[in-house]
Amino acid sequence: MSDIQAAFEQAAKDVQSLSDRPDNDTLLRLYALYKQGSEGDVNGPKPGFFDFVGTAKYEAWEKIKGTDQTEAKKKYVDLVKKLRG
């Protein structure tokens, strides 16, 4: 396992135990970077109009489409580190 993969997996665990809940924009950023890092570009149909949370998540992920998975993992790790203080 690569160092970035290990750091990415640790950050995914660390984010669950943050002392303060991040604001919604930060949560969407975390979600998008995690999905991009773990799965690559967004796929599948966009959630329905009344699925506000699902739509917001989909759109956040779609905004970073084309970002290299390793780069997304690094950005995710950095963001979690920043949130942990």
Buried (B, 14 or more C-beta within 10 A) or exposed (E): EEEBBEBBBEBBEBBEEBEEEBEEEBBBBBBBBBBBBBEBEBEEEEBEEEEEEEBBBBBBBEBBEEBEBEBBBBBBBEBBEEBEE
